[in-house]
């Protein structure tokens, strides 16, 4: 039986990384074999591309950045995601294609339909079974992300950029409400975990 593919999305500072490990423990306690991974990254090639994209001080052309994201994603699908799903493992991934629509398209101005062309080419019909979108006001997210010692290229962006990113995420959720479940990430960690427990218990 094919495993389930779950992705986590949200603007920087929404708490994805914190909640990722809680979700992993929750699922494993239920006997689910789980593979944790992330984008961009997840493979040796993907991690090199991650460092190139996130570490660029001057910034790449937005379309170059988009192409690199999908290059990393193609390797990720081939080497990690699809093999795990075929063996019945569940895959829990920190970001996937929704992030490209949000960051490279809405944030940086790459045409939405160009991302769509790449999505269909690289993924064919594959979509996550469930996407957890951690939603938070960008001002709150920026305050949280601002505590990090070494912010990456995206964490240095302006407030207007993050407002566009958030709106794109919410647009994706409106267009596919069965897949994308919006989680209010503005409360405490324990409050968010309570919301996740309710949702995941019904899903599992």
DRENPA-3360 file (N, C-alpha, C; in nm, 2 decimals, always signed):
BEGIN
1 = XXXXXXXX = +0.08/-0.12/+0.00/+0.00/+0.00/+0.00/+0.09/+0.13/+0.00 ~ +0.05/+0.22/-0.08/+0.13/+0.34/-0.09/+0.12/+0.42/+0.04 ~ +0.23/+0.48/+0.08/+0.24/+0.56/+0.19/+0.17/+0.70/+0.17 ~ +0.15/+0.78/+0.28/+0.09/+0.91/+0.27/+0.20/+1.01/+0.26 ~ +0.18/+1.12/+0.19/+0.27/+1.23/+0.17/+0.21/+1.35/+0.23 ~ +0.28/+1.40/+0.34/+0.23/+1.51/+0.42/+0.34/+1.62/+0.41 ~ +0.30/+1.74/+0.38/+0.39/+1.86/+0.37/+0.35/+1.96/+0.47 ~ +0.45/+2.04/+0.51/+0.43/+2.15/+0.61/+0.47/+2.28/+0.53;
9 = XXXXXXXX = +0.38/+2.38/+0.55/+0.41/+2.51/+0.48/+0.38/+2.62/+0.58 ~ +0.43/+2.74/+0.54/+0.41/+2.86/+0.62/+0.52/+2.96/+0.60 ~ +0.49/+3.08/+0.63/+0.60/+3.19/+0.62/+0.70/+3.16/+0.73 ~ +0.82/+3.22/+0.71/+0.93/+3.21/+0.81/+0.88/+3.26/+0.94 ~ +0.91/+3.19/+1.05/+0.86/+3.23/+1.18/+0.73/+3.17/+1.23 ~ +0.67/+3.09/+1.14/+0.54/+3.03/+1.17/+0.55/+2.91/+1.26 ~ +0.68/+2.86/+1.28/+0.70/+2.75/+1.37/+0.70/+2.61/+1.31 ~ +0.72/+2.60/+1.17/+0.71/+2.47/+1.11/+0.81/+2.37/+1.16;
17 = XXXXXXXX = +0.94/+2.42/+1.18/+1.04/+2.32/+1.22/+1.01/+2.27/+1.36 ~ +0.96/+2.35/+1.45/+0.92/+2.31/+1.59/+0.81/+2.20/+1.58 ~ +0.71/+2.23/+1.50/+0.60/+2.14/+1.49/+0.63/+2.01/+1.41 ~ +0.72/+2.02/+1.32/+0.76/+1.90/+1.24/+0.80/+1.79/+1.32 ~ +0.88/+1.81/+1.42/+0.93/+1.70/+1.51/+0.82/+1.65/+1.60 ~ +0.73/+1.74/+1.64/+0.62/+1.69/+1.72/+0.53/+1.60/+1.64 ~ +0.50/+1.64/+1.52/+0.42/+1.56/+1.43/+0.48/+1.43/+1.40 ~ +0.61/+1.42/+1.38/+0.68/+1.30/+1.36/+0.67/+1.20/+1.48;
25 = XXXXXXXX = +0.68/+1.26/+1.60/+0.66/+1.17/+1.72/+0.52/+1.12/+1.73 ~ +0.42/+1.21/+1.70/+0.28/+1.17/+1.71/+0.25/+1.06/+1.61 ~ +0.30/+1.07/+1.49/+0.27/+0.96/+1.39/+0.34/+0.83/+1.42 ~ +0.47/+0.84/+1.47/+0.54/+0.72/+1.50/+0.49/+0.65/+1.62 ~ +0.43/+0.72/+1.71/+0.36/+0.65/+1.83/+0.24/+0.57/+1.78 ~ +0.19/+0.60/+1.66/+0.08/+0.52/+1.61/+0.13/+0.41/+1.51 ~ +0.26/+0.39/+1.52/+0.31/+0.27/+1.44/+0.33/+0.31/+1.29 ~ +0.33/+0.43/+1.26/+0.35/+0.47/+1.12/+0.50/+0.48/+1.09;
33 = XXXXXXXX = +0.55/+0.41/+0.98/+0.69/+0.42/+0.94/+0.70/+0.55/+0.86 ~ +0.80/+0.64/+0.90/+0.80/+0.78/+0.86/+0.94/+0.82/+0.81 ~ +0.94/+0.89/+0.70/+1.06/+0.95/+0.65/+1.05/+1.10/+0.66 ~ +1.14/+1.17/+0.73/+1.14/+1.31/+0.74/+1.24/+1.37/+0.63 ~ +1.20/+1.48/+0.57/+1.28/+1.54/+0.47/+1.25/+1.69/+0.46 ~ +1.31/+1.76/+0.37/+1.29/+1.90/+0.35/+1.32/+1.95/+0.21 ~ +1.26/+2.07/+0.18/+1.29/+2.13/+0.05/+1.33/+2.28/+0.08 ~ +1.42/+2.34/-0.01/+1.50/+2.26/-0.10/+1.60/+2.17/-0.02;
41 = XXXXXXXX = +1.63/+2.06/-0.07/+1.72/+1.97/+0.00/+1.67/+1.83/-0.01 ~ +1.71/+1.75/+0.09/+1.66/+1.61/+0.10/+1.75/+1.51/+0.03 ~ +1.84/+1.56/-0.06/+1.93/+1.47/-0.13/+2.07/+1.55/-0.13 ~ +2.17/+1.48/-0.17/+2.30/+1.54/-0.17/+2.30/+1.66/-0.27 ~ +2.24/+1.64/-0.39/+2.23/+1.75/-0.48/+2.14/+1.86/-0.43 ~ +2.03/+1.82/-0.38/+1.93/+1.92/-0.33/+1.99/+2.00/-0.22 ~ +2.07/+1.95/-0.13/+2.13/+2.03/-0.02/+2.24/+2.13/-0.08 ~ +2.31/+2.09/-0.18/+2.40/+2.18/-0.25/+2.32/+2.30/-0.31;
49 = XXXXXXXX = +2.21/+2.27/-0.37/+2.12/+2.37/-0.43/+2.06/+2.46/-0.33 ~ +2.03/+2.40/-0.21/+1.98/+2.48/-0.10/+2.08/+2.58/-0.05 ~ +2.20/+2.54/-0.04/+2.30/+2.63/+0.00/+2.32/+2.75/-0.10 ~ +2.31/+2.71/-0.23/+2.33/+2.81/-0.33/+2.21/+2.91/-0.33 ~ +2.09/+2.86/-0.31/+1.97/+2.95/-0.31/+1.96/+3.04/-0.18 ~ +1.97/+2.97/-0.07/+1.95/+3.04/+0.06/+2.08/+3.13/+0.10 ~ +2.19/+3.09/+0.05/+2.31/+3.16/+0.09/+2.35/+3.27/+0.00 ~ +2.28/+3.29/-0.11/+2.31/+3.40/-0.20/+2.29/+3.53/-0.14;
57 = XXXXXXXX = +2.39/+3.61/-0.13/+2.38/+3.75/-0.07/+2.31/+3.84/-0.16 ~ +2.36/+3.84/-0.29/+2.30/+3.93/-0.39/+2.17/+3.89/-0.44 ~ +2.14/+3.76/-0.43/+2.01/+3.71/-0.48/+2.02/+3.67/-0.62 ~ +1.96/+3.56/-0.66/+1.96/+3.51/-0.79/+1.84/+3.57/-0.87 ~ +1.84/+3.56/-1.00/+1.72/+3.61/-1.07/+1.61/+3.52/-1.03 ~ +1.49/+3.57/-1.00/+1.38/+3.49/-0.95/+1.35/+3.36/-1.04 ~ +1.36/+3.37/-1.17/+1.34/+3.26/-1.25/+1.45/+3.15/-1.24 ~ +1.57/+3.20/-1.22/+1.68/+3.10/-1.20/+1.66/+3.03/-1.07;
65 = XXXXXXXX = +1.61/+3.11/-0.97/+1.58/+3.05/-0.84/+1.47/+2.94/-0.85 ~ +1.37/+2.97/-0.93/+1.26/+2.88/-0.94/+1.30/+2.75/-1.01 ~ +1.38/+2.77/-1.12/+1.44/+2.65/-1.19/+1.52/+2.56/-1.09 ~ +1.60/+2.63/-1.01/+1.68/+2.55/-0.92/+1.60/+2.48/-0.81 ~ +1.49/+2.54/-0.77/+1.40/+2.47/-0.68/+1.34/+2.35/-0.74 ~ +1.30/+2.36/-0.86/+1.24/+2.24/-0.93/+1.35/+2.14/-0.97 ~ +1.47/+2.18/-0.99/+1.58/+2.08/-1.01/+1.60/+2.00/-0.89 ~ +1.61/+2.07/-0.77/+1.62/+2.00/-0.64/+1.50/+1.91/-0.62;
73 = XXXXXXXX = +1.38/+1.96/-0.66/+1.26/+1.88/-0.63/+1.26/+1.75/-0.72 ~ +1.31/+1.76/-0.84/+1.31/+1.64/-0.93/+1.40/+1.53/-0.87 ~ +1.52/+1.57/-0.82/+1.60/+1.48/-0.75/+1.54/+1.42/-0.62 ~ +1.47/+1.51/-0.55/+1.41/+1.47/-0.42/+1.30/+1.37/-0.45 ~ +1.22/+1.39/-0.55/+1.12/+1.29/-0.58/+1.18/+1.16/-0.62 ~ +1.28/+1.16/-0.71/+1.34/+1.04/-0.76/+1.41/+0.96/-0.66 ~ +1.49/+1.03/-0.57/+1.58/+0.96/-0.48/+1.51/+0.93/-0.34 ~ +1.41/+1.01/-0.30/+1.36/+1.00/-0.16/+1.21/+0.98/-0.16;
81 = XXXXXXXX = +1.14/+1.07/-0.21/+0.99/+1.08/-0.18/+0.92/+0.96/-0.25 ~ +0.94/+0.94/-0.38/+0.87/+0.83/-0.45/+0.91/+0.69/-0.40 ~ +1.04/+0.66/-0.38/+1.08/+0.53/-0.33/+1.02/+0.50/-0.19 ~ +1.02/+0.60/-0.10/+0.96/+0.58/+0.03/+0.81/+0.55/+0.02 ~ +0.74/+0.63/-0.06/+0.59/+0.61/-0.07/+0.56/+0.47/-0.13 ~ +0.64/+0.43/-0.22/+0.62/+0.30/-0.28/+0.63/+0.18/-0.19 ~ +0.72/+0.20/-0.08/+0.74/+0.09/+0.01/+0.64/+0.10/+0.13 ~ +0.55/+0.20/+0.12/+0.45/+0.21/+0.23/+0.49/+0.31/+0.34;
89 = XXXXXXXX = +0.60/+0.37/+0.33/+0.64/+0.47/+0.43/+0.56/+0.60/+0.41 ~ +0.53/+0.67/+0.52/+0.48/+0.80/+0.50/+0.60/+0.90/+0.49 ~ +0.58/+1.01/+0.42/+0.68/+1.11/+0.40/+0.63/+1.24/+0.46 ~ +0.71/+1.29/+0.55/+0.68/+1.42/+0.61/+0.78/+1.52/+0.57 ~ +0.74/+1.62/+0.49/+0.83/+1.71/+0.42/+0.81/+1.86/+0.46 ~ +0.92/+1.92/+0.50/+0.92/+2.06/+0.53/+0.93/+2.14/+0.40 ~ +0.82/+2.19/+0.36/+0.80/+2.26/+0.23/+0.79/+2.17/+0.11 ~ +0.72/+2.22/+0.01/+0.71/+2.15/-0.12/+0.67/+2.26/-0.22;
97 = XXXXXXXX = +0.59/+2.22/-0.32/+0.56/+2.31/-0.43/+0.48/+2.43/-0.39 ~ +0.39/+2.42/-0.29/+0.32/+2.54/-0.25/+0.41/+2.65/-0.21 ~ +0.53/+2.62/-0.16/+0.63/+2.72/-0.12/+0.68/+2.79/-0.24 ~ +0.69/+2.72/-0.36/+0.74/+2.79/-0.48/+0.64/+2.89/-0.53 ~ +0.51/+2.85/-0.52/+0.41/+2.95/-0.56/+0.41/+3.07/-0.47 ~ +0.43/+3.05/-0.34/+0.43/+3.15/-0.24/+0.55/+3.24/-0.25 ~ +0.67/+3.18/-0.25/+0.79/+3.26/-0.24/+0.84/+3.31/-0.38 ~ +0.86/+3.22/-0.47/+0.92/+3.26/-0.60/+0.81/+3.33/-0.69;
105 = XXXXXXXX = +0.69/+3.29/-0.68/+0.59/+3.35/-0.76/+0.53/+3.48/-0.70 ~ +0.46/+3.47/-0.59/+0.40/+3.58/-0.52/+0.50/+3.67/-0.46 ~ +0.60/+3.61/-0.40/+0.70/+3.70/-0.34/+0.80/+3.77/-0.43 ~ +0.85/+3.69/-0.53/+0.95/+3.75/-0.62/+0.91/+3.78/-0.76 ~ +0.78/+3.75/-0.79/+0.73/+3.80/-0.92/+0.73/+3.70/-1.04 ~ +0.77/+3.58/-1.02/+0.77/+3.48/-1.13/+0.62/+3.45/-1.16 ~ +0.59/+3.45/-1.29/+0.45/+3.42/-1.33/+0.39/+3.29/-1.27 ~ +0.27/+3.30/-1.21/+0.21/+3.18/-1.15/+0.20/+3.07/-1.25;
113 = XXXXXXXX = +0.17/+3.10/-1.38/+0.15/+2.99/-1.47/+0.28/+2.92/-1.51 ~ +0.39/+3.00/-1.50/+0.52/+2.94/-1.53/+0.56/+2.83/-1.42 ~ +0.52/+2.86/-1.29/+0.54/+2.76/-1.19/+0.45/+2.64/-1.21 ~ +0.33/+2.67/-1.26/+0.24/+2.56/-1.29/+0.29/+2.46/-1.40 ~ +0.36/+2.52/-1.50/+0.42/+2.44/-1.61/+0.53/+2.35/-1.55 ~ +0.61/+2.41/-1.47/+0.72/+2.33/-1.41/+0.66/+2.22/-1.31 ~ +0.56/+2.26/-1.24/+0.49/+2.16/-1.15/+0.44/+2.04/-1.22 ~ +0.37/+2.06/-1.33/+0.32/+1.95/-1.41/+0.43/+1.87/-1.47;
121 = XXXXXXXX = +0.54/+1.93/-1.52/+0.65/+1.86/-1.58/+0.72/+1.77/-1.48 ~ +0.76/+1.83/-1.36/+0.84/+1.76/-1.26/+0.76/+1.66/-1.18 ~ +0.64/+1.69/-1.15/+0.56/+1.61/-1.06/+0.45/+1.52/-1.12 ~ +0.42/+1.55/-1.25/+0.31/+1.48/-1.32/+0.18/+1.50/-1.23 ~ +0.12/+1.40/-1.19/+0.00/+1.41/-1.11/+0.02/+1.40/-0.96 ~ +0.14/+1.40/-0.92/+0.17/+1.38/-0.77/+0.14/+1.51/-0.70 ~ +0.06/+1.50/-0.59/+0.04/+1.61/-0.50/+0.04/+1.55/-0.36 ~ +0.08/+1.63/-0.26/+0.07/+1.58/-0.12/-0.07/+1.53/-0.09;
129 = XXXXXXXX = -0.08/+1.43/+0.00/-0.21/+1.39/+0.05/-0.27/+1.49/+0.14 ~ -0.18/+1.55/+0.22/-0.22/+1.65/+0.32/-0.11/+1.76/+0.33 ~ -0.16/+1.88/+0.33/-0.06/+1.99/+0.36/-0.11/+2.07/+0.48 ~ -0.02/+2.09/+0.57/-0.05/+2.17/+0.69/+0.01/+2.30/+0.68 ~ -0.08/+2.40/+0.66/-0.03/+2.54/+0.64/-0.04/+2.62/+0.77 ~ +0.08/+2.65/+0.83/+0.08/+2.72/+0.95/+0.07/+2.87/+0.92 ~ -0.04/+2.93/+0.96/-0.07/+3.06/+0.92/-0.05/+3.16/+1.04 ~ +0.02/+3.27/+1.01/+0.05/+3.37/+1.12/+0.07/+3.50/+1.05;
137 = XXXXXXXX = +0.04/+3.61/+1.13/+0.06/+3.74/+1.08/+0.21/+3.76/+1.05 ~ +0.24/+3.82/+0.93/+0.38/+3.83/+0.89/+0.46/+3.91/+1.00 ~ +0.40/+4.01/+1.06/+0.47/+4.09/+1.16/+0.52/+4.00/+1.28 ~ +0.43/+3.91/+1.32/+0.47/+3.82/+1.43/+0.57/+3.72/+1.38 ~ +0.56/+3.67/+1.26/+0.66/+3.58/+1.20/+0.79/+3.64/+1.19 ~ +0.80/+3.77/+1.15/+0.93/+3.83/+1.14/+0.99/+3.85/+1.27 ~ +0.91/+3.88/+1.38/+0.97/+3.90/+1.51/+1.03/+3.77/+1.56 ~ +0.96/+3.66/+1.53/+1.01/+3.53/+1.57/+1.14/+3.49/+1.49;
145 = XXXXXXXX = +1.13/+3.51/+1.36/+1.25/+3.48/+1.27/+1.36/+3.57/+1.30 ~ +1.34/+3.69/+1.34/+1.44/+3.79/+1.37/+1.53/+3.75/+1.48 ~ +1.49/+3.65/+1.57/+1.57/+3.60/+1.68/+1.68/+3.51/+1.63 ~ +1.68/+3.47/+1.51/+1.78/+3.37/+1.46/+1.91/+3.45/+1.43 ~ +2.02/+3.38/+1.46/+2.15/+3.45/+1.45/+2.20/+3.47/+1.31 ~ +2.16/+3.37/+1.22/+2.22/+3.38/+1.09/+2.10/+3.37/+0.99 ~ +2.03/+3.48/+0.96/+1.91/+3.47/+0.88/+1.95/+3.44/+0.73 ~ +1.87/+3.36/+0.66/+1.90/+3.33/+0.52/+1.85/+3.44/+0.43;
153 = XXXXXXXX = +1.86/+3.41/+0.30/+1.82/+3.51/+0.20/+1.67/+3.55/+0.22 ~ +1.58/+3.46/+0.24/+1.44/+3.49/+0.25/+1.41/+3.56/+0.38 ~ +1.47/+3.52/+0.49/+1.45/+3.59/+0.62/+1.49/+3.73/+0.62 ~ +1.57/+3.78/+0.52/+1.61/+3.92/+0.52/+1.52/+4.00/+0.43 ~ +1.41/+3.94/+0.38/+1.32/+4.02/+0.29/+1.23/+4.11/+0.37 ~ +1.17/+4.21/+0.30/+1.09/+4.31/+0.36/+0.95/+4.26/+0.40 ~ +0.88/+4.34/+0.48/+0.74/+4.30/+0.53/+0.64/+4.28/+0.41 ~ +0.65/+4.37/+0.31/+0.56/+4.35/+0.19/+0.58/+4.22/+0.12;
161 = XXXXXXXX = +0.70/+4.17/+0.12/+0.73/+4.04/+0.06/+0.65/+3.93/+0.13 ~ +0.66/+3.94/+0.26/+0.59/+3.83/+0.34/+0.44/+3.84/+0.34 ~ +0.39/+3.96/+0.32/+0.24/+3.97/+0.31/+0.20/+3.91/+0.18 ~ +0.28/+3.92/+0.07/+0.24/+3.86/-0.06/+0.26/+3.71/-0.04 ~ +0.36/+3.66/+0.03/+0.38/+3.52/+0.04/+0.26/+3.46/+0.12 ~ +0.22/+3.52/+0.23/+0.11/+3.47/+0.31/-0.02/+3.46/+0.22 ~ -0.05/+3.57/+0.15/-0.17/+3.57/+0.06/-0.17/+3.46/-0.04 ~ -0.05/+3.43/-0.10/-0.04/+3.32/-0.19/-0.07/+3.19/-0.13;
169 = XXXXXXXX = -0.02/+3.17/-0.01/-0.05/+3.04/+0.07/-0.20/+3.03/+0.09 ~ -0.26/+3.14/+0.13/-0.40/+3.13/+0.16/-0.48/+3.11/+0.03 ~ -0.43/+3.16/-0.08/-0.50/+3.13/-0.21/-0.49/+2.99/-0.24 ~ -0.37/+2.92/-0.22/-0.36/+2.78/-0.24/-0.46/+2.70/-0.16 ~ -0.47/+2.75/-0.03/-0.57/+2.68/+0.06/-0.71/+2.69/+0.01 ~ -0.75/+2.81/-0.04/-0.89/+2.83/-0.09/-0.91/+2.74/-0.21 ~ -0.81/+2.73/-0.29/-0.82/+2.65/-0.42/-0.83/+2.50/-0.40 ~ -0.77/+2.46/-0.29/-0.76/+2.31/-0.26/-0.79/+2.28/-0.11;
177 = XXXXXXXX = -0.91/+2.31/-0.06/-0.93/+2.30/+0.08/-0.93/+2.16/+0.14 ~ -0.95/+2.06/+0.06/-0.94/+1.93/+0.11/-0.80/+1.88/+0.14 ~ -0.70/+1.93/+0.06/-0.56/+1.90/+0.08/-0.50/+1.99/+0.18 ~ -0.52/+2.12/+0.16/-0.45/+2.22/+0.24/-0.53/+2.26/+0.36 ~ -0.48/+2.23/+0.48/-0.55/+2.26/+0.61/-0.48/+2.37/+0.68 ~ -0.55/+2.48/+0.70/-0.49/+2.60/+0.76/-0.49/+2.58/+0.91 ~ -0.37/+2.60/+0.97/-0.35/+2.59/+1.12/-0.32/+2.73/+1.17 ~ -0.40/+2.77/+1.27/-0.36/+2.90/+1.33/-0.24/+2.88/+1.42;
185 = XXXXXXXX = -0.13/+2.95/+1.37/+0.00/+2.93/+1.44/+0.03/+3.04/+1.53 ~ -0.06/+3.13/+1.57/-0.04/+3.25/+1.64/-0.03/+3.22/+1.79 ~ -0.08/+3.11/+1.84/-0.09/+3.08/+1.98/+0.04/+3.02/+2.03 ~ +0.04/+2.97/+2.15/+0.16/+2.90/+2.21/+0.18/+2.77/+2.14 ~ +0.30/+2.71/+2.16/+0.33/+2.58/+2.10/+0.23/+2.47/+2.14 ~ +0.20/+2.47/+2.27/+0.10/+2.37/+2.32/-0.04/+2.39/+2.26 ~ -0.08/+2.51/+2.24/-0.21/+2.54/+2.17/-0.21/+2.49/+2.03 ~ -0.10/+2.51/+1.96/-0.09/+2.46/+1.82/-0.09/+2.31/+1.82;
193 = XXXXXXXX = -0.02/+2.25/+1.91/-0.01/+2.10/+1.92/-0.15/+2.04/+1.94 ~ -0.23/+2.11/+2.02/-0.37/+2.06/+2.05/-0.45/+2.06/+1.92 ~ -0.43/+2.17/+1.84/-0.50/+2.18/+1.71/-0.46/+2.07/+1.62 ~ -0.32/+2.04/+1.61/-0.27/+1.94/+1.53/-0.32/+1.80/+1.57 ~ -0.32/+1.78/+1.70/-0.37/+1.65/+1.75/-0.51/+1.61/+1.70 ~ -0.59/+1.71/+1.71/-0.73/+1.69/+1.67/-0.74/+1.66/+1.52 ~ -0.66/+1.73/+1.44/-0.66/+1.71/+1.29/-0.60/+1.58/+1.26 ~ -0.48/+1.55/+1.31/-0.41/+1.43/+1.27/-0.48/+1.30/+1.33;
201 = XXXX = -0.55/+1.31/+1.44/-0.62/+1.19/+1.49/-0.73/+1.15/+1.39 ~ -0.80/+1.25/+1.34/-0.91/+1.22/+1.24/-0.85/+1.17/+1.11 ~ -0.73/+1.22/+1.08/-0.67/+1.18/+0.95/-0.61/+1.04/+0.95 ~ -0.55/+1.01/+1.07/-0.49/+0.87/+1.08/-0.59/+0.77/+1.11;
% end
